[in-house]
């Protein structure tokens, strides 16, 4: 398996340092608000990576932290006249609710920053002792960036170029504008902890260094997060960890691309900020997950409700194939005949192509393309009347549905009951278009009664009424099936 390493800027063969055991750390949320679609993408990317590494036989220890003390948390607590602890707990719970809906599994360990204050203080003390950090009269502790010669190796930035644009803000006591805070002296109305430098709280970057070191052996096999974390957060993590511990911090650095909204950067100031909850009011959570893995994880993905609708159509097409296959298996199979050899060969080739794509930097976009190839093949078999009733067809469909379970395990999609998902998508689509589902069901029953009484004129009239409501009706051996017209 090859993974793109942000540190080397190319794909490398991934081999865990201990055979069969993978240590992975991904930076989690700052718990002060509901999660947005960018958080969803990053969480899903590392969930898929963890799932696939596990599927390949590895014991994966996955750590994803929560930042539960931060300026944004403190500001929100002050605005709402409550405590930072209450704000953090509220939005950690909301994170879990959102991730559960998106089929994102809990990490093996989910540490909170405030549970590791002593570890952070000890890390600061070691850095000060070794000359990599210094304290100030106001109780701040800063990391000496120039004491670590390799600073900038992850982001590719030149320290002298960074120095030319850096400034020391009023009130800061830095030796150098490039230096960054490890510990912050207490300010009025802020939570604090006792330290050798007085009352204060940790800086953001030191948190992940302390939590990763205490929960996983270093160097980590994989460390990552969104591309926005490469600089300064991950660059600073590397500097402070390697300076303190004298060894490599992580072997592989994995970063997912940004989510854009209607081709623009997501921003509250642009009024295009989309929380997961906003989107799931009218969208199926599994369809959203499908959308977010439909592009390679390192590429940007452009979210709009139109692009989401397009992805949902493909998602529905796959589930409809599952449903048709399940229905087809209910038939009689008593002809001792095999499928044409070329069908089985094509199926086997497409299955292998799925795993080849996942081994190539876990390329979910290409993997989904091969799933669609299998769906087209299965639909050809289902539509071929000459193949119905053959034992070979039955075995083929059973194999297809078993493969579905593997895709669900690896990708976190396609694991639900097809008829349930199809029904949910139909209801949500109707809700988006203000179509009265109760009225649709009433008209369908009226049409069914007319057909039973052989009143075909009335049956056709009801069909036309439904058509005017943008509802298409299809008669199947199992009864009437309705869907929203694709021409809307």
C-alpha positions as CSV (number, residue, x, y, z in Angstrom):
1,X,0.0,0.0,0.0
2,X,1.3,3.5,-0.9
3,X,0.4,6.7,0.9
4,X,1.3,10.2,-0.1
5,X,3.6,11.7,2.6
6,X,3.3,15.5,3.0
7,X,6.8,15.5,4.4
8,X,8.5,13.9,1.3
9,X,5.9,15.3,-1.2
10,X,5.4,12.0,-2.9
11,X,3.8,8.6,-2.4
12,X,5.7,6.0,-0.4
13,X,5.3,2.4,0.4
14,X,3.5,2.2,3.8
15,X,4.9,-0.4,6.2
16,X,4.1,0.0,10.0
17,X,7.2,0.1,12.2
18,X,5.8,-2.9,14.2
19,X,4.4,-5.5,11.8
20,X,0.6,-5.7,12.1
21,X,0.3,-2.7,14.4
22,X,-0.4,0.9,13.2
23,X,-0.3,4.0,15.4
24,X,-2.2,7.0,14.0
25,X,-3.0,10.4,15.4
26,X,-5.4,13.0,13.8
27,X,-6.0,16.4,15.1
28,X,-9.6,16.8,16.3
29,X,-11.9,19.7,16.8
30,X,-11.8,22.8,19.0
31,X,-15.1,22.3,20.8
32,X,-16.9,25.6,20.7
33,X,-19.5,25.2,17.9
34,X,-21.3,22.7,15.8
35,X,-19.1,20.9,13.2
36,X,-19.1,22.1,9.6
37,X,-18.7,20.0,6.5
38,X,-14.9,20.5,6.5
39,X,-14.8,18.7,9.9
40,X,-17.0,16.0,8.4
41,X,-14.6,15.5,5.5
42,X,-11.5,15.2,7.7
43,X,-13.2,12.8,10.1
44,X,-14.4,10.6,7.3
45,X,-11.0,10.6,5.5
46,X,-9.2,9.3,8.7
47,X,-12.1,6.9,9.4
48,X,-11.7,5.3,6.0
49,X,-7.9,5.1,6.4
50,X,-8.4,3.4,9.8
51,X,-11.0,1.0,8.4
52,X,-8.9,0.0,5.4
53,X,-5.7,-0.5,7.5
54,X,-7.8,-2.7,9.8
55,X,-9.3,-4.6,6.9
56,X,-5.7,-5.3,5.7
57,X,-5.0,-7.1,9.0
58,X,-3.5,-4.4,11.1
59,X,-4.3,-3.6,14.7
60,X,-4.9,0.2,14.5
61,X,-4.6,2.4,17.5
62,X,-6.2,5.6,16.4
63,X,-6.0,8.8,18.6
64,X,-8.1,11.8,17.8
65,X,-8.1,14.6,20.4
66,X,-10.4,17.3,21.5
67,X,-9.2,20.8,22.3
68,X,-11.3,21.8,25.2
69,X,-9.5,25.0,26.3
70,X,-9.0,27.8,23.8
71,X,-9.8,31.5,23.1
72,X,-12.9,30.6,21.1
73,X,-14.2,28.4,23.8
74,X,-13.6,31.0,26.5
75,X,-15.2,33.8,24.4
76,X,-18.3,31.7,23.8
77,X,-18.6,30.8,27.4
78,X,-18.4,34.5,28.3
79,X,-21.0,35.4,25.7
80,X,-23.4,32.7,27.1
81,X,-22.5,33.4,30.8
82,X,-21.5,29.8,31.3
83,X,-18.2,28.0,31.9
84,X,-15.7,26.9,29.2
85,X,-16.1,23.3,30.5
86,X,-19.9,23.4,29.8
87,X,-19.3,24.8,26.3
88,X,-16.6,22.1,25.5
89,X,-18.7,19.2,26.8
90,X,-21.8,20.4,24.9
91,X,-19.9,20.5,21.5
92,X,-18.0,17.3,22.1
93,X,-21.4,15.6,22.6
94,X,-22.6,17.3,19.4
95,X,-19.5,16.1,17.5
96,X,-20.3,12.5,18.5
97,X,-23.9,12.9,17.5
98,X,-22.9,14.2,14.1
99,X,-20.2,11.6,13.5
100,X,-22.5,8.8,14.6
101,X,-25.0,9.9,11.9
102,X,-22.1,9.9,9.3
103,X,-21.0,6.4,10.3
104,X,-17.7,7.7,11.6
105,X,-16.4,5.3,14.2
106,X,-15.0,6.5,17.5
107,X,-11.3,6.7,17.7
108,X,-9.5,4.2,19.9
109,X,-8.5,7.0,22.3
110,X,-10.2,10.4,22.3
111,X,-8.2,12.5,24.8
112,X,-9.2,16.0,26.0
113,X,-6.4,18.6,26.3
114,X,-7.3,19.6,29.9
115,X,-6.6,16.0,31.0
116,X,-2.9,16.4,30.0
117,X,-1.9,19.7,31.6
118,X,0.8,18.1,33.7
119,X,2.3,16.4,30.6
120,X,2.3,19.8,28.8
121,X,4.0,21.5,31.7
122,X,6.7,18.8,31.8
123,X,7.3,19.1,28.0
124,X,7.7,22.9,28.4
125,X,10.1,22.4,31.3
126,X,12.3,20.1,29.2
127,X,12.3,22.5,26.3
128,X,13.4,25.3,28.6
129,X,16.1,23.2,30.2
130,X,17.5,22.3,26.8
131,X,17.5,25.9,25.5
132,X,14.6,25.4,23.0
133,X,12.2,27.6,25.0
134,X,12.1,30.4,27.4
135,X,9.7,32.0,29.9
136,X,8.8,35.7,30.2
137,X,8.1,38.0,33.1
138,X,4.3,37.8,32.4
139,X,4.3,34.0,32.7
140,X,4.3,33.1,29.0
141,X,6.5,30.4,27.6
142,X,7.7,30.6,24.0
143,X,9.5,28.1,21.7
144,X,12.8,29.3,20.1
145,X,12.1,28.5,16.5
146,X,15.7,29.2,15.5
147,X,16.9,26.6,18.0
148,X,15.4,23.9,15.7
149,X,17.3,24.1,12.4
150,X,14.8,21.9,10.5
151,X,11.9,24.2,11.1
152,X,9.8,24.5,7.9
153,X,10.6,21.0,6.6
154,X,6.9,19.9,6.5
155,X,5.5,23.0,4.9
156,X,8.5,23.7,2.7
157,X,8.8,27.3,4.1
158,X,12.1,29.1,4.5
159,X,12.8,30.4,7.9
160,X,14.4,33.6,6.6
161,X,11.5,34.3,4.4
162,X,9.1,33.8,7.3
163,X,11.3,36.2,9.4
164,X,11.0,39.0,6.9
165,X,7.2,39.2,7.3
166,X,6.9,38.4,11.0
167,X,6.1,41.0,13.6
168,X,5.9,41.1,17.4
169,X,2.5,42.1,18.6
170,X,2.1,44.8,21.3
171,X,2.4,43.2,24.7
172,X,4.2,40.2,23.5
173,X,7.6,39.4,25.0
174,X,9.1,37.3,22.3
175,X,12.8,37.2,21.6
176,X,12.0,36.6,17.9
177,X,8.8,37.3,16.0
178,X,8.9,33.6,14.7
179,X,8.7,32.2,18.2
180,X,5.4,30.6,19.2
181,X,3.6,30.2,22.5
182,X,3.8,27.0,24.5
183,X,2.1,28.3,27.6
184,X,0.1,31.5,28.2
185,X,0.0,33.5,31.4
186,X,-3.4,34.0,33.0
187,X,-5.7,36.8,31.9
188,X,-8.8,38.0,33.7
189,X,-11.9,35.7,33.4
190,X,-9.9,32.8,31.9
191,X,-9.5,29.3,33.3
192,X,-6.0,28.6,34.5
193,X,-3.7,26.0,36.0
194,X,-0.8,26.4,38.3
195,X,2.7,26.1,36.7
196,X,6.3,26.9,37.4
197,X,5.7,30.2,35.6
198,X,2.6,31.2,37.5
199,X,-1.1,30.7,36.7
200,X,-1.8,30.0,33.0
201,X,-3.0,27.7,30.3
202,X,-1.4,25.8,27.4
203,X,-1.0,27.1,23.9
204,X,-2.7,25.2,21.1
205,X,0.3,23.5,19.5
206,X,1.7,21.9,22.7
207,X,-1.5,20.0,23.3
208,X,-1.1,17.5,20.5
209,X,2.6,16.9,21.2
210,X,1.8,15.9,24.8
211,X,-1.3,13.8,24.0
212,X,0.3,11.9,21.2
213,X,3.5,11.1,23.1
214,X,1.5,9.8,26.1
215,X,-0.9,7.7,24.1
216,X,1.3,6.3,21.3
217,X,4.9,5.2,20.8
218,X,7.0,7.7,18.9
219,X,7.6,8.0,16.1
220,X,4.0,7.8,15.0
221,X,3.2,5.7,12.0
222,X,0.8,8.3,10.7
223,X,-0.1,11.9,11.8
224,X,-2.5,14.1,10.0
225,X,-5.5,16.4,9.6
226,X,-6.8,19.0,7.2
227,X,-4.4,20.9,4.9
228,X,-4.9,24.0,6.9
229,X,-3.0,22.4,9.8
230,X,0.3,21.9,7.9
231,X,1.4,25.4,8.9
232,X,1.7,26.4,11.6
233,X,0.2,23.7,13.7
234,X,1.9,20.6,12.5
235,X,5.1,22.4,11.7
236,X,5.2,23.6,15.3
237,X,4.3,20.1,16.7
238,X,7.3,18.7,14.8
239,X,9.6,21.3,16.1
240,X,8.7,21.1,19.8
241,X,8.4,17.3,19.9
242,X,11.6,16.6,18.1
243,X,13.5,19.2,20.0
244,X,12.3,17.8,23.3
245,X,12.6,14.1,22.6
246,X,15.5,14.0,20.2
247,X,13.8,11.7,17.7
248,X,11.5,11.7,14.7
249,X,7.9,12.6,15.5
250,X,6.0,10.8,12.7
251,X,6.9,8.7,9.7
252,X,3.9,9.7,7.5
253,X,2.0,13.0,7.4
254,X,-1.4,12.8,5.8
255,X,-3.5,15.8,5.0
256,X,-6.9,16.1,3.4
257,X,-8.0,18.8,0.9
258,X,-10.4,21.7,1.6
259,X,-14.1,21.8,1.2
260,X,-15.3,24.7,-0.9
261,X,-18.8,26.0,-1.0
262,X,-20.1,26.9,-4.4
263,X,-16.4,27.2,-5.6
264,X,-15.6,29.7,-2.7
265,X,-13.7,29.1,0.5
266,X,-16.2,28.4,3.3
267,X,-16.4,31.3,5.7
268,X,-18.9,32.8,8.1
269,X,-18.2,36.2,6.7
270,X,-19.3,35.1,3.3
271,X,-22.5,33.6,4.7
272,X,-21.7,30.2,3.1
273,X,-20.9,28.3,6.3
274,X,-22.5,24.9,6.2
275,X,-22.7,22.8,9.4
276,X,-23.3,19.1,9.2
277,X,-26.7,19.7,10.8
278,X,-27.7,22.3,8.2
279,X,-27.0,19.8,5.4
280,X,-28.7,16.8,7.1
281,X,-32.0,18.6,7.5
282,X,-32.8,17.7,3.9
283,X,-30.1,15.2,3.0
284,X,-29.4,11.6,3.9
285,X,-26.2,11.2,6.1
286,X,-24.9,8.2,4.2
287,X,-25.4,10.1,0.9
288,X,-23.3,13.0,2.4
289,X,-20.6,10.5,3.4
290,X,-20.7,9.1,-0.2
291,X,-20.4,12.6,-1.6
292,X,-17.3,13.4,0.6
293,X,-15.5,10.2,-0.5
294,X,-16.3,10.7,-4.2
295,X,-13.2,12.8,-4.7
296,X,-9.6,11.8,-3.8
297,X,-9.0,12.9,-0.2
298,X,-6.1,15.2,-1.2
299,X,-8.1,17.1,-3.8
300,X,-10.4,20.0,-2.9
301,X,-14.1,19.2,-3.1
302,X,-16.7,21.7,-4.1
303,X,-20.0,21.4,-2.1
304,X,-23.2,22.8,-3.4
305,X,-26.7,21.3,-3.2
306,X,-26.5,20.8,-7.0
307,X,-23.3,18.7,-6.7
308,X,-24.8,16.9,-3.7
309,X,-27.9,16.1,-5.8
310,X,-25.7,14.7,-8.6
311,X,-23.8,12.5,-6.1
312,X,-27.1,11.4,-4.5
313,X,-28.3,10.1,-7.9
314,X,-25.3,7.8,-8.2
315,X,-25.6,6.7,-4.6
316,X,-29.3,5.9,-5.3
317,X,-28.4,4.0,-8.4
318,X,-26.1,1.7,-6.4
319,X,-28.7,1.0,-3.8
320,X,-31.4,0.3,-6.4
321,X,-29.1,-2.3,-7.9
322,X,-28.7,-3.9,-4.4
323,X,-32.5,-3.9,-4.1
324,X,-33.0,-5.5,-7.5
325,X,-30.4,-8.1,-6.8
326,X,-32.1,-9.0,-3.5
327,X,-35.5,-9.3,-5.2
328,X,-34.0,-11.4,-8.0
329,X,-32.7,-13.9,-5.4
330,X,-36.2,-14.6,-4.3
331,X,-36.9,-16.3,-7.7
332,X,-36.7,-20.0,-8.4
333,X,-33.2,-21.2,-9.4
334,X,-33.3,-24.7,-10.7
335,X,-31.3,-24.7,-14.0
336,X,-27.9,-26.2,-13.5
337,X,-26.3,-23.7,-15.8
338,X,-23.3,-21.4,-15.3
339,X,-22.9,-17.8,-16.3
340,X,-20.8,-17.0,-19.4
341,X,-17.2,-17.0,-18.3
342,X,-16.5,-13.5,-19.5
343,X,-19.1,-12.1,-17.0
344,X,-17.3,-13.7,-14.0
345,X,-13.9,-12.5,-15.4
346,X,-15.2,-9.0,-15.7
347,X,-16.6,-9.1,-12.1
348,X,-13.3,-10.5,-10.7
349,X,-11.3,-7.8,-12.5
350,X,-13.4,-5.0,-11.2
351,X,-13.3,-6.4,-7.7
352,X,-9.5,-6.5,-7.9
353,X,-9.4,-3.0,-9.3
354,X,-11.3,-1.7,-6.2
355,X,-8.5,-3.0,-3.9
356,X,-5.8,-1.7,-6.2
357,X,-7.3,1.8,-6.0
358,X,-7.5,1.6,-2.2
359,X,-3.9,0.5,-2.1
360,X,-2.9,3.5,-4.2
361,X,-3.1,6.2,-1.5
362,X,-6.6,5.0,-0.5
363,X,-8.1,6.4,-3.7
364,X,-11.8,6.3,-2.8
365,X,-12.8,8.1,-6.0
366,X,-11.3,5.5,-8.2
367,X,-12.6,2.7,-5.9
368,X,-16.2,4.0,-6.2
369,X,-15.7,4.1,-10.0
370,X,-15.0,0.4,-10.0
371,X,-18.1,-0.2,-7.8
372,X,-20.2,1.6,-10.5
373,X,-18.5,-0.7,-13.1
374,X,-19.7,-3.7,-11.1
375,X,-23.2,-2.2,-10.7
376,X,-23.4,-1.8,-14.5
377,X,-22.4,-5.4,-15.0
378,X,-24.9,-6.6,-12.4
379,X,-27.7,-4.6,-14.1
380,X,-26.8,-6.2,-17.4
381,X,-27.2,-9.7,-15.9
382,X,-30.5,-8.7,-14.2
383,X,-31.9,-7.4,-17.5
384,X,-30.8,-10.5,-19.5
385,X,-33.9,-12.8,-19.6
386,X,-31.7,-15.7,-20.8
387,X,-29.8,-15.7,-17.5
388,X,-32.8,-15.8,-15.2
389,X,-33.2,-19.0,-13.2
390,X,-29.7,-20.2,-13.7
391,X,-27.7,-21.4,-10.7
392,X,-24.8,-19.4,-12.0
393,X,-26.8,-16.2,-11.8
394,X,-27.8,-16.9,-8.3
395,X,-24.2,-17.5,-7.2
396,X,-23.2,-14.3,-9.0
397,X,-25.8,-12.2,-7.3
398,X,-24.9,-13.7,-3.9
399,X,-21.3,-12.9,-4.5
400,X,-22.2,-9.3,-5.4
401,X,-24.1,-8.8,-2.2
402,X,-21.3,-10.2,-0.1
403,X,-18.9,-7.8,-1.8
404,X,-21.3,-5.0,-0.8
405,X,-20.7,-5.9,2.9
406,X,-16.9,-5.5,2.3
407,X,-17.4,-2.1,0.7
408,X,-19.5,-1.1,3.7
409,X,-16.8,-2.2,6.1
410,X,-14.0,-0.3,4.3
411,X,-15.9,2.8,3.0
412,X,-18.6,3.2,5.6
413,X,-21.3,3.3,2.9
414,X,-23.6,0.7,1.4
415,X,-24.2,-1.1,4.7
416,X,-27.8,-0.3,5.2
417,X,-31.0,-2.1,4.0
418,X,-31.5,-1.0,0.4
419,X,-35.3,-0.5,0.6
420,X,-34.9,1.6,3.7
421,X,-32.3,3.9,2.1
422,X,-34.3,4.2,-1.1
423,X,-37.4,5.1,0.9
424,X,-35.5,7.7,3.0
425,X,-34.0,9.3,-0.1
426,X,-37.4,9.5,-1.8
427,X,-39.0,11.2,1.3
428,X,-36.2,13.7,1.6
429,X,-36.3,14.5,-2.1
430,X,-40.1,15.1,-1.8
431,X,-39.6,17.3,1.3
432,X,-37.1,19.4,-0.6
433,X,-39.6,19.9,-3.4
434,X,-42.6,20.4,-1.0
435,X,-44.3,17.3,-2.4
436,X,-47.0,16.0,0.0
437,X,-46.0,12.4,0.5
438,X,-49.3,11.5,2.2
439,X,-51.2,12.8,-0.8
440,X,-48.9,10.7,-3.1
441,X,-49.6,7.6,-1.1
442,X,-53.4,8.3,-1.2
443,X,-53.3,8.7,-5.0
444,X,-51.3,5.5,-5.4
445,X,-53.9,3.6,-3.3
446,X,-56.6,5.1,-5.5
447,X,-54.8,4.1,-8.6
448,X,-54.3,0.6,-7.3
449,X,-58.0,0.2,-6.6
450,X,-58.8,1.5,-10.1
451,X,-56.5,-1.1,-11.6
452,X,-58.0,-3.9,-9.5
453,X,-61.4,-2.9,-10.7
454,X,-60.0,-2.7,-14.3
455,X,-61.0,1.0,-14.5
456,X,-58.0,1.9,-16.6
457,X,-59.3,5.3,-17.5
458,X,-59.2,6.3,-13.9
459,X,-55.9,4.6,-13.3
460,X,-54.4,6.7,-16.2
461,X,-56.0,9.8,-14.9
462,X,-54.4,9.3,-11.4
463,X,-51.0,8.6,-13.1
464,X,-51.4,11.9,-14.9
465,X,-52.2,13.7,-11.7
466,X,-49.1,12.3,-10.1
467,X,-47.1,13.3,-13.1
468,X,-48.2,16.9,-12.6
469,X,-46.9,16.6,-9.0
470,X,-43.5,15.5,-10.5
471,X,-44.0,11.9,-9.4
472,X,-43.3,9.0,-11.7
473,X,-45.0,5.7,-11.1
474,X,-43.6,2.3,-12.3
475,X,-45.5,-1.0,-12.1
476,X,-43.3,-3.9,-10.9
477,X,-44.1,-7.5,-10.0
478,X,-43.9,-6.4,-6.4
479,X,-46.4,-3.5,-6.9
480,X,-46.2,0.2,-7.6
481,X,-42.9,2.1,-7.2
482,X,-42.8,5.8,-7.3
483,X,-40.0,8.3,-7.6
484,X,-39.4,12.0,-8.1
485,X,-39.2,12.9,-11.8
486,X,-35.6,13.5,-13.0
487,X,-36.8,16.3,-15.3
488,X,-37.3,18.7,-12.4
